[in-house]
Amino acid sequence: MPPHPKRKHSKGRRDRRRTHDTLEETTLVACTNCGTMILPHIVCPNCGQYKGREVIEIKKKEKK
């Protein structure tokens, strides 16, 4: 048989162990050019701009 704990862990000790188990809401910011909500410090996938300048060229989809 496996060994059993000698004493019960307190609620405080249990809760301190679980402090890092929570989910965090992702932080979104508005793109300064088009206003799309994006992750901070990331090139906007909608307009291709980062810090007010065009970093990548986005090709527009043509409707037939």
Secondary structure, 3 states (H helix, E strand, C coil): CCCCCCCCCCHHHHHHHHHHHCCCCCCCEECCCCCCEECCCCCCCCCCEECCEECCCCCCCCCC
